[in-house]
Amino acid sequence: LLYAFMCSPMLWHVQAANAIPSFYQPVIAAGVAVQWTGALVEAVADHQKSAFKFSEAGASRWCDTGLYAGVRHPNYTGEMMFWLGTFVAGLPAMTVCGWWPLVPAALGLSFINYLMTSQAKGQDAKQEKRYGSIPEYRAWVERTGSLFYKNWY
């Protein structure tokens, strides 16, 4: 059900596409841009991690190359960006249809953000247990953010 809530902004967009005033086009475009950027970030991060795991270094080390050099869980960041973009792109349609469609869409967005944040914390704890005694790992954790680049906050 929560996944249906997450998809609801685009379903509302399909339903109300012809009724959306043209001045909302930049909002829709921005949402789609965030959505596709998120999909790209997630795909690149997943590919990088998979390639790293099958490398010689991946047998005994954490992935700290590519997007993982600056963020510990860029694949989760990409997933969150995708759904945020979906929500933003669907905002005009949801407001045209009334404000009540925002409720399930906001619940869906909150769900995926909670899920990704929880997963990131779980992965951080798992890696801490496995690699926490290694100074190079500690340095990587200190200079990176879990879901966003550390210098962003």
N, C-alpha and C positions, 0 to 999 in steps of 0.2 A: 504494500500500500504506500509506503514512504517513497519507493521508487516512482510510483505513479505521481505522487505529489511533486517529486523533483522534475518530472517531465511536463507537468501541467502548464508552465509558462508557454512552451512552444505549442501545446495543444490549443491554448487560448489564442495564440497568435494565428494559427491556421483558421480558427473559427471566426476571428474578427479582423482578418487582414484587410479587408476592403473598407472597414469602418475606422481604421486608425488614421488620424490626421497626419499630414505629411511632415509637420514640424517635429514629429517623434522619430523621423528617420535616423537622425544622428544617434539617438539612444539605442535604437535597434542595431545600427551598424557597430556601435561601440560594444554592445553585448555580444554580437557575433564575433567580433575581433578578439575579445577576451576568451570566448568559448573555443575558438579555433587555436588560439595561442596556447590555451590550456591543454587541448588535445595533443598539440605538437610537443609541448614540454613533457607531458606524460609519456608519449610514445618514444621520444628520444631518451628520456631517463630510463624507461623500461629496457630499451635496446642496450644502452650503455651498461646497465647493471647485469643484464643477461650475458653480454659479451665478456664483462669482467669476471663473472662467476666461472666461465668456461676457460679463462686464461690461467696461466701458471700461478700468477699472483693471487687470483681469486680463491685458490684452494685454502689459503691460510690467512687471508687479510680482508678487511672491510673495503668496500668500494668508495674510493675518494678521488676518482678521476671524472673528467667531463663535468656535467652539471653537479655531480656529487662533491666536487671540490669546494663549492660554496654553500651548498644546502645538503643536509643529511638525507632528506626525503623529497627530492624534487618530483618524483612520480606522484606523490600524494598532493603536492602543491599544484601540479598540473590538473589533477582530478578536481580539486577545489575550484580552480580557475574555470574549468569547463562548466561546472554547474552554476557558478556565479554569473558567468556570461549568459548561460541559458536563462537565468532569472532576470537579468538586466534586459536582455533582448525581448523577453516576454512582458516586461512591465507595461509598455504602452497598451498592449492588447488587454492585459488584466485590468487596467484602469478604465479602458473603454467599456468593458463588460461589468464594471462596478468594482468596488474595492474588496469584496469578499473573496475573489479568486486568489488574492495575495496570501490569505491564511494558509491554505494547503501548500502553496509554493514556498512560502517562508518556512513552514515546517520541514518540507523536503530539503531545502537549502541548509537549514540548521542541522538536520539529521546527517547529511553528508559531511558537513564541517566537523561535527562531533565525532563521526566515525573515523575520518582521516586524522584528526588530532589524537584520538585514542590510539589508533594504529601507530602513529609516529612515536608516541610516548612508549608504547609497548616495544617497538623496535629499538628505541634508544636504550631501554632497560635491558633488552636481550643482548645488544652489542656491548653495553657497559659490562655486563657479566662476563662476556667472552673476551673482550679486548681491553677492559678498563685498566689493567696493570701495565699496558704498553704506553710509554711516554708519547710516541708519535700519534697514537690514537687520541690520547688526552688533548694533545695540541690541536688536532683536527676538530675535536668536539668544541674546544674553546674558541676557535676561529669561525666556526660555521653555525648557522641557525638550523633548527630542526625542520621548519617548513618554509622559512623565508631567509634571504640573506641577512646576516646579523647586522650589517650596517643600515638596514632598512628600519630598525626599531631601536 
